[in-house]
Structures are given as structure tokens and as C-alpha cells.
Amino acid sequence: MEAPLEQVRPATAPASWDGVLRAVDPFVRNRARGTISILGGLLVWELFSRVVIDNALFLAAPTQIIAAIIKLTDSGELEHHMAISGIEFIIGYVIASLLGIALGVAMAGSATVKQMMQPWVSGLYATPTIALAPLFILWLGIGIWSKVIVVATLVLFPVTINTEAGLRQTSERLIEMLRSFGASRRQIFWKLALPSATPFVLAGLKLGIGRGLIGVVVAELFGSRAGLGRLISQSADSFNMPELFAGVVILAVAGIVMTAGFAWLEGKLVPWTKD
């Protein structure tokens, strides 16, 4: 008898890249895309500054910036500047966040407060507050409190406006339903209005990060003893582009990290806003 022919199994087709990407965890996939984008941008920057410009007085390469950061870190200068700017930002940001949320709640809950405060909020939000930084420095000196006031003024209004908008977006049908079950005004606020407004509040806080960092730098440019703005100003005066870009990069990284932190917090507090 003839031996049975062995069955030939069809070769398995290799998985496509799309299938591989879909199989990867979405969090890892998104971070991988961001990392590739950053690395690609840094590579283009390095080649452009080394080949096209080829002059550190006009554009510092990423490797030169990294070397400047290492040099400033070894000397302890960078840590000192970061500590001063960090203290100014944190104090101003926390004060503005607390006041902004309280003011937004008051404006959303009372028509009288809304009518009284709306002209001030709209007018001051449109005012170039940074132009008032020299006045704050004149009043409070070149210490940290003049910078704190600048940061707080820039952060306050986005938080206030977003908080009020979020509370006013609360569903009237849900409010009436809770009232029909005998819920008090306080219960409606804590159980419905505040959770509904949380995405708006977080959006205002995220907007405040960028505005607060700008406020720190600009206020320090006008007058300060230390800080990243002072480092940038000194580097510009001496045409030291690597150290100038080092200060800018530190600020950019701080903004990215804090914004990512709020995005993570948003995913934990209001997961229903995610697709």
C-alpha cells in the first residue's frame, strides 16, 4: 500500500503592520507615536543646525543644548534657576486655581454676582496682563511675589471662565429630576453640577499651565535675581544660544509633563469623556 500523502498546511501569512498596531495596547501605541514624532523632529533639528545653519550663534543643535544642560546641572546653576521659577509658578498657579474655581462657582450660582463680575472678568482677560509686569515689579520689588502676581493674574481668568461655563452646561432635566426626589441645592451641586463641570474645570487648569509658565518667564525678564527667565535673558545678552535654548527646553518639558499629568487625571476623574 502507498503511504498516505502528508497534508500540506498553507503557510501563515505574516501579520500586517496595521494588525500589529491594533494588537498593541492603545496607551503604548499613542506614546510610541509621540516618541517617534519627537525623535524625528530632533533629528531634523540636529541636521538643519549642523548642516544648513552651522553656526551656534543663530541656532543651537539638540546635542549642544544637552551639553549645556549637563554643564549647568553640574555647576548647580540650573537647579537654582528651576527652583526659583518653580516656586513662583506653583504659588501663583495654586492661588489662581482656587480663586478661579470659587469665582466661577459664584458666577454660575448667582445672577447678581454674574452681572457684577462679568465686566471685570471680560475686561481683564482681554487686557495684556504681561504689560503690567513692570508695574507689579515696581510695587512689589524683584522678589518672588511680583512674579507670583503675574502668574496668578494670567491663570485666574481661564479657570474662572471654564468653571462657570461647565456649571452652566449642567442638564436642566437632570436638575429637575433630582429636585423631584427632594434633593437639596447642595446635593445637586456636589452630586450633579460639579461632576458635570469637572472636564471644563480641568480644561481651564490645563490652559492655565501654559499661561502661567509664560508669566513666570516674562516677569523674570523684566527684573529678577534668578529663575529660568533670568537664565534666558543672561544667555541672550552673551549670545550663548545653547544655554538660552536649555532654559526654553526645560520650560517646554515642564509644560508637557504637567499637561500630560492633567490628561491622566482627567482619565481617572471623568473617564466618560474618553472615546
C-alpha positions, 0 to 999 in steps of 0.5 A: 500500500502507498503511504498516505500523502502528508497534508500540506498546511498553507503557510501563515501569512505574516501579520500586517503592520496595521494588525500589529498596531491594533494588537498593541495596547492603545496607551503604548501605541499613542506614546510610541507615536509621540516618541517617534514624532519627537525623535524625528523632529530632533533629528531634523533639528540636529541636521538643519543646525549642523548642516544648513545653519552651522553656526551656534550663534543663530541656532543651537543643535539638540546635542549642544543644548544637552551639553549645556544642560549637563554643564549647568546641572553640574555647576548647580546653576540650573537647579537654582534657576528651576527652583526659583521659577518653580516656586513662583509658578506653583504659588501663583498657579495654586492661588489662581486655581482656587480663586478661579474655581470659587469665582466661577462657582459664584458666577454660575450660582448667582445672577447678581454676582454674574452681572457684577463680575462679568465686566471685570472678568471680560475686561481683564482677560482681554487686557495684556496682563504681561504689560503690567509686569513692570508695574507689579515689579515696581510695587512689589520689588524683584522678589518672588511675589511680583512674579507670583502676581503675574502668574496668578493674574494670567491663570485666574481668568481661564479657570474662572471662565471654564468653571462657570461655563461647565456649571452652566452646561449642567442638564436642566432635566437632570436638575429637575429630576433630582429636585423631584426626589427632594434633593437639596441645592447642595446635593445637586451641586456636589452630586450633579453640577460639579461632576458635570463641570469637572472636564471644563474645570480641568480644561481651564487648569490645563490652559492655565499651565501654559499661561502661567509658565509664560508669566513666570518667564516674562516677569523674570525678564523684566527684573529678577535675581534668578529663575529660568527667565533670568537664565534666558535673558543672561544667555541672550545678552552673551549670545550663548544660544545653547544655554538660552535654548536649555532654559526654553527646553526645560520650560517646554518639558515642564509644560508637557509633563504637567499637561500630560499629568492633567490628561491622566487625571482627567482619565481617572476623574471623568473617564466618560469623556474618553472615546 
